[in-house]
């Protein structure tokens, strides 16, 4: 099967009843920030919370009756798992998913809720994939690859059709790259309609990464040549930039995005000089574990200077801690975490140490707090 506009349009017909056409919304605040129109393609609102359902439904719809009876198997850290599981349930096909150790608990439970049999095996996607291949051979199941499959790529490409048809004036699309199925499919669809539209792929740092959804060592045999053909540029973003983007989407746009879904925004804000607007950011998924979200929020607050950590020396007497809290309140900060250490061996018995995490307005406010506490007689370590 080749991958062109014909195949992608056929995929759209095949998945139409099972997949949502997700919103493509303008962001006024981001547009003002970068100086040209910015649009967000909200695949985090897709069924299963990710674009992966597109490719999964298309691939499974092509199975013969005999193949459907054999059942399917896939390896995935979560989003492909959910897509395959839901597509299989819809088509009354038994599914088995191999998930690597450390896969998001939220994604594990969501995949189970769609009726899949879950097997936890392997330290990463590649090891999980190796196990999936072995089970496919031994049990006769049909392997549904997460990205290196023409039908999967064509299904993901339907997202590109929606963008171009709804906003043909868009000049640049930023898309996450893991195994490359989404970027390859979007590139094939978009370039067939408008060869002048730029496709920019975004990658995350080496594993482990907050963007676990694109934590793949390299693109596949089928996706690599397509990426080389269709991508105009590749941008790598840092962990801190991803955390900041997740936080910004949540706080300012009320959008919950997983790390992989936020990398296009991280690229735009930190490496977007020279990009042509209008720009579309593909927010590819929103399946994020609550505990990971908490860590991302904290990292993003630290990066933007809105979380200040301090160590303060206090006299060990009644009312000292209350006095410190009162001083911090007058300086306009909010205490989000506090540790009162009265047993430190590095201080005299008459003193105690307090570790504080403060929510602040930013770097200038941080300096005001430090200066104010010191002026009030509170020694900082």
LOZAKE-591201 format. One record per residue (C-alpha): residue in three letters; chain; y, x, z. Coordinates in steps of 0.05 Angstrom, whole numbers, plus 5000, padded with zeros to 4 digits. Layout:
BEGIN
PT  res  chain    yy    xx    zz
PT  ala      A     Y     X     Z
...
//
This chain:
BEGIN
PT  res  chain    yy    xx    zz
PT  unk      A  5000  5000  5000
PT  unk      A  5068  5027  4980
PT  unk      A  5131  5011  5019
PT  unk      A  5188  4982  4980
PT  unk      A  5232  4921  4979
PT  unk      A  5176  4878  4952
PT  unk      A  5129  4896  5010
PT  unk      A  5183  4887  5062
PT  unk      A  5203  4818  5035
PT  unk      A  5129  4798  5035
PT  unk      A  5125  4821  5107
PT  unk      A  5184  4777  5125
PT  unk      A  5148  4716  5096
PT  unk      A  5084  4735  5135
PT  unk      A  5119  4741  5202
PT  unk      A  5172  4687  5195
PT  unk      A  5137  4636  5240
PT  unk      A  5121  4687  5294
PT  unk      A  5183  4731  5299
PT  unk      A  5255  4715  5316
PT  unk      A  5316  4733  5274
PT  unk      A  5354  4769  5329
PT  unk      A  5430  4767  5338
PT  unk      A  5475  4818  5304
PT  unk      A  5538  4817  5347
PT  unk      A  5605  4852  5344
PT  unk      A  5628  4894  5403
PT  unk      A  5704  4893  5411
PT  unk      A  5705  4943  5468
PT  unk      A  5661  4994  5431
PT  unk      A  5701  4984  5367
PT  unk      A  5766  5000  5404
PT  unk      A  5734  5060  5436
PT  unk      A  5709  5093  5371
PT  unk      A  5762  5068  5323
PT  unk      A  5720  5026  5275
PT  unk      A  5678  4963  5279
PT  unk      A  5613  4968  5319
PT  unk      A  5556  4918  5315
PT  unk      A  5494  4913  5358
PT  unk      A  5427  4889  5330
PT  unk      A  5395  4860  5393
PT  unk      A  5321  4870  5385
PT  unk      A  5317  4871  5461
PT  unk      A  5320  4795  5453
PT  unk      A  5261  4795  5406
PT  unk      A  5194  4764  5427
PT  unk      A  5159  4814  5474
PT  unk      A  5228  4847  5483
PT  unk      A  5221  4896  5425
PT  unk      A  5221  4903  5350
PT  unk      A  5147  4922  5352
PT  unk      A  5123  4850  5344
PT  unk      A  5148  4852  5272
PT  unk      A  5100  4906  5249
PT  unk      A  5043  4882  5292
PT  unk      A  5044  4811  5265
PT  unk      A  5049  4836  5193
PT  unk      A  4990  4884  5202
PT  unk      A  4945  4834  5236
PT  unk      A  4961  4779  5185
PT  unk      A  4930  4823  5131
PT  unk      A  4862  4829  5167
PT  unk      A  4802  4796  5134
PT  unk      A  4761  4744  5171
PT  unk      A  4707  4796  5183
PT  unk      A  4758  4846  5211
PT  unk      A  4787  4793  5257
PT  unk      A  4718  4780  5287
PT  unk      A  4711  4854  5303
PT  unk      A  4775  4855  5344
PT  unk      A  4832  4905  5345
PT  unk      A  4851  4965  5387
PT  unk      A  4916  5003  5395
PT  unk      A  4947  5060  5435
PT  unk      A  5016  5049  5463
PT  unk      A  5062  5064  5522
PT  unk      A  5082  4991  5522
PT  unk      A  5122  4958  5466
PT  unk      A  5070  4965  5410
PT  unk      A  5019  4943  5462
PT  unk      A  5056  4879  5475
PT  unk      A  5068  4867  5401
PT  unk      A  4994  4875  5383
PT  unk      A  4971  4834  5443
PT  unk      A  5016  4775  5427
PT  unk      A  5001  4778  5352
PT  unk      A  4926  4781  5368
PT  unk      A  4930  4722  5415
PT  unk      A  4969  4682  5363
PT  unk      A  4915  4696  5311
PT  unk      A  4858  4687  5360
PT  unk      A  4836  4760  5355
PT  unk      A  4809  4800  5414
PT  unk      A  4852  4860  5431
PT  unk      A  4843  4924  5471
PT  unk      A  4902  4969  5488
PT  unk      A  4897  5042  5510
PT  unk      A  4959  5059  5552
PT  unk      A  4975  5130  5576
PT  unk      A  4979  5147  5650
PT  unk      A  5049  5133  5675
PT  unk      A  5062  5077  5626
PT  unk      A  5112  5027  5654
PT  unk      A  5080  4979  5703
PT  unk      A  5124  4924  5675
PT  unk      A  5097  4937  5605
PT  unk      A  5025  4940  5630
PT  unk      A  5031  4873  5664
PT  unk      A  5067  4842  5605
PT  unk      A  5012  4866  5558
PT  unk      A  4958  4837  5603
PT  unk      A  4995  4771  5605
PT  unk      A  4985  4765  5529
PT  unk      A  4910  4769  5539
PT  unk      A  4895  4841  5520
PT  unk      A  4843  4885  5554
PT  unk      A  4881  4945  5583
PT  unk      A  4851  5015  5590
PT  unk      A  4892  5070  5623
PT  unk      A  4873  5137  5592
PT  unk      A  4910  5201  5573
PT  unk      A  4971  5237  5597
PT  unk      A  5013  5217  5536
PT  unk      A  5011  5176  5473
PT  unk      A  4973  5228  5433
PT  unk      A  4916  5230  5484
PT  unk      A  4915  5154  5489
PT  unk      A  4911  5152  5413
PT  unk      A  4851  5199  5413
PT  unk      A  4815  5153  5461
PT  unk      A  4833  5092  5419
PT  unk      A  4802  5125  5358
PT  unk      A  4738  5140  5395
PT  unk      A  4731  5068  5420
PT  unk      A  4747  5041  5350
PT  unk      A  4690  5082  5322
PT  unk      A  4640  5066  5377
PT  unk      A  4655  4991  5382
PT  unk      A  4674  4977  5310
PT  unk      A  4745  4953  5326
PT  unk      A  4803  4956  5277
PT  unk      A  4853  5009  5298
PT  unk      A  4925  4985  5295
PT  unk      A  4969  5047  5293
PT  unk      A  5037  5043  5328
PT  unk      A  5075  5071  5269
PT  unk      A  5034  5109  5217
PT  unk      A  5013  5048  5177
PT  unk      A  5045  5019  5115
PT  unk      A  5040  4947  5139
PT  unk      A  5070  4966  5206
PT  unk      A  5127  5002  5171
PT  unk      A  5140  4943  5124
PT  unk      A  5142  4896  5183
PT  unk      A  5193  4938  5219
PT  unk      A  5233  4941  5155
PT  unk      A  5248  4867  5160
PT  unk      A  5299  4885  5213
PT  unk      A  5337  4924  5161
PT  unk      A  5338  4864  5114
PT  unk      A  5371  4822  5167
PT  unk      A  5425  4873  5180
PT  unk      A  5444  4883  5107
PT  unk      A  5442  4809  5090
PT  unk      A  5484  4789  5149
PT  unk      A  5534  4847  5148
PT  unk      A  5534  4881  5079
PT  unk      A  5598  4917  5097
PT  unk      A  5563  4961  5148
PT  unk      A  5567  5034  5128
PT  unk      A  5522  5068  5179
PT  unk      A  5460  5046  5218
PT  unk      A  5438  5085  5279
PT  unk      A  5363  5076  5294
PT  unk      A  5317  5108  5346
PT  unk      A  5261  5154  5322
PT  unk      A  5195  5161  5357
PT  unk      A  5137  5159  5310
PT  unk      A  5185  5138  5256
PT  unk      A  5159  5069  5238
PT  unk      A  5224  5032  5252
PT  unk      A  5270  5085  5220
PT  unk      A  5225  5090  5159
PT  unk      A  5221  5015  5150
PT  unk      A  5295  5003  5160
PT  unk      A  5311  5061  5114
PT  unk      A  5266  5035  5059
PT  unk      A  5296  4965  5063
PT  unk      A  5369  4985  5068
PT  unk      A  5369  5040  5016
PT  unk      A  5335  4994  4965
PT  unk      A  5392  4945  4972
PT  unk      A  5450  4993  4984
PT  unk      A  5435  5067  4972
PT  unk      A  5505  5086  4998
PT  unk      A  5492  5060  5068
PT  unk      A  5479  5117  5116
PT  unk      A  5417  5116  5160
PT  unk      A  5423  5161  5222
PT  unk      A  5361  5173  5264
PT  unk      A  5367  5187  5339
PT  unk      A  5317  5227  5379
PT  unk      A  5310  5241  5453
PT  unk      A  5295  5306  5489
PT  unk      A  5226  5334  5499
PT  unk      A  5183  5294  5547
PT  unk      A  5187  5270  5600
PT  unk      A  5246  5227  5580
PT  unk      A  5281  5163  5600
PT  unk      A  5269  5141  5528
PT  unk      A  5194  5135  5538
PT  unk      A  5189  5086  5480
PT  unk      A  5203  5143  5431
PT  unk      A  5166  5197  5469
PT  unk      A  5122  5217  5410
PT  unk      A  5110  5291  5393
PT  unk      A  5124  5281  5318
PT  unk      A  5127  5227  5264
PT  unk      A  5063  5208  5228
PT  unk      A  5034  5228  5161
PT  unk      A  5062  5165  5128
PT  unk      A  5128  5162  5164
PT  unk      A  5149  5235  5157
PT  unk      A  5161  5234  5081
PT  unk      A  5197  5167  5087
PT  unk      A  5243  5195  5141
PT  unk      A  5258  5255  5097
PT  unk      A  5273  5209  5039
PT  unk      A  5316  5157  5074
PT  unk      A  5351  5189  5133
PT  unk      A  5419  5219  5121
PT  unk      A  5424  5252  5190
PT  unk      A  5387  5262  5255
PT  unk      A  5423  5266  5323
PT  unk      A  5391  5287  5388
PT  unk      A  5418  5259  5453
PT  unk      A  5410  5284  5525
PT  unk      A  5380  5250  5585
PT  unk      A  5449  5242  5617
PT  unk      A  5477  5211  5553
PT  unk      A  5419  5161  5551
PT  unk      A  5431  5142  5624
PT  unk      A  5505  5131  5611
PT  unk      A  5489  5088  5550
PT  unk      A  5440  5044  5589
PT  unk      A  5492  5035  5643
PT  unk      A  5548  5019  5595
PT  unk      A  5507  4967  5558
PT  unk      A  5487  4933  5623
PT  unk      A  5554  4936  5658
PT  unk      A  5602  4922  5600
PT  unk      A  5559  4883  5550
PT  unk      A  5509  4850  5598
PT  unk      A  5453  4878  5555
PT  unk      A  5390  4905  5586
PT  unk      A  5363  4961  5542
PT  unk      A  5307  5010  5555
PT  unk      A  5322  5083  5545
PT  unk      A  5296  5084  5473
PT  unk      A  5339  5022  5458
PT  unk      A  5402  5056  5483
PT  unk      A  5397  5122  5445
PT  unk      A  5438  5096  5385
PT  unk      A  5496  5082  5432
PT  unk      A  5488  5150  5465
PT  unk      A  5491  5182  5397
PT  unk      A  5553  5143  5376
PT  unk      A  5592  5158  5439
PT  unk      A  5575  5231  5445
PT  unk      A  5560  5255  5375
PT  unk      A  5592  5203  5331
PT  unk      A  5650  5244  5302
PT  unk      A  5645  5240  5227
PT  unk      A  5604  5176  5223
PT  unk      A  5630  5124  5175
PT  unk      A  5644  5055  5201
PT  unk      A  5629  4999  5207
PT  unk      A  5569  5021  5248
PT  unk      A  5507  4982  5270
PT  unk      A  5468  5004  5331
PT  unk      A  5396  4980  5334
PT  unk      A  5382  4963  5407
PT  unk      A  5307  4968  5395
PT  unk      A  5280  4943  5461
PT  unk      A  5295  4918  5531
PT  unk      A  5229  4928  5567
PT  unk      A  5249  4973  5625
PT  unk      A  5215  4981  5692
PT  unk      A  5260  4960  5750
PT  unk      A  5250  5024  5788
PT  unk      A  5267  5065  5727
PT  unk      A  5328  5023  5715
PT  unk      A  5351  5038  5786
PT  unk      A  5345  5113  5773
PT  unk      A  5381  5107  5707
PT  unk      A  5438  5069  5739
PT  unk      A  5445  5123  5792
PT  unk      A  5443  5179  5741
PT  unk      A  5494  5143  5698
PT  unk      A  5540  5132  5757
PT  unk      A  5536  5206  5775
PT  unk      A  5552  5227  5703
PT  unk      A  5613  5182  5700
PT  unk      A  5638  5205  5768
PT  unk      A  5628  5138  5801
PT  unk      A  5576  5160  5851
PT  unk      A  5601  5214  5899
PT  unk      A  5554  5250  5946
PT  unk      A  5583  5282  6008
PT  unk      A  5559  5318  6072
PT  unk      A  5605  5308  6131
PT  unk      A  5603  5341  6200
PT  unk      A  5617  5294  6258
PT  unk      A  5622  5303  6333
PT  unk      A  5559  5274  6365
PT  unk      A  5591  5220  6407
PT  unk      A  5595  5143  6406
PT  unk      A  5641  5114  6353
PT  unk      A  5644  5177  6309
PT  unk      A  5602  5147  6253
PT  unk      A  5641  5082  6256
PT  unk      A  5706  5121  6250
PT  unk      A  5680  5157  6188
PT  unk      A  5660  5091  6156
PT  unk      A  5728  5062  6171
PT  unk      A  5763  5123  6139
PT  unk      A  5721  5116  6077
PT  unk      A  5737  5042  6073
PT  unk      A  5812  5057  6076
PT  unk      A  5803  5106  6019
PT  unk      A  5774  5050  5976
PT  unk      A  5702  5075  5970
PT  unk      A  5638  5036  5982
PT  unk      A  5580  5067  6021
PT  unk      A  5515  5054  5983
PT  unk      A  5470  5102  6022
PT  unk      A  5477  5139  6087
PT  unk      A  5433  5188  6127
PT  unk      A  5453  5206  6198
PT  unk      A  5420  5272  6217
PT  unk      A  5427  5287  6292
PT  unk      A  5370  5338  6294
PT  unk      A  5394  5391  6245
PT  unk      A  5380  5461  6269
PT  unk      A  5439  5488  6230
PT  unk      A  5491  5454  6274
PT  unk      A  5510  5459  6348
PT  unk      A  5483  5405  6394
PT  unk      A  5552  5375  6399
PT  unk      A  5555  5360  6324
PT  unk      A  5516  5318  6274
PT  unk      A  5512  5315  6198
PT  unk      A  5520  5253  6155
PT  unk      A  5497  5250  6082
PT  unk      A  5535  5198  6042
PT  unk      A  5530  5167  5973
PT  unk      A  5595  5131  5956
PT  unk      A  5610  5084  5899
PT  unk      A  5679  5103  5871
PT  unk      A  5725  5089  5813
PT  unk      A  5716  5157  5780
PT  unk      A  5735  5231  5783
PT  unk      A  5808  5221  5805
PT  unk      A  5786  5174  5861
PT  unk      A  5733  5225  5882
PT  unk      A  5787  5278  5892
PT  unk      A  5829  5228  5932
PT  unk      A  5770  5215  5978
PT  unk      A  5755  5288  5990
PT  unk      A  5828  5304  6003
PT  unk      A  5836  5243  6048
PT  unk      A  5775  5258  6091
PT  unk      A  5794  5331  6099
PT  unk      A  5865  5310  6118
PT  unk      A  5836  5263  6170
PT  unk      A  5798  5320  6203
PT  unk      A  5729  5310  6174
PT  unk      A  5697  5377  6154
PT  unk      A  5656  5373  6089
PT  unk      A  5595  5416  6078
//
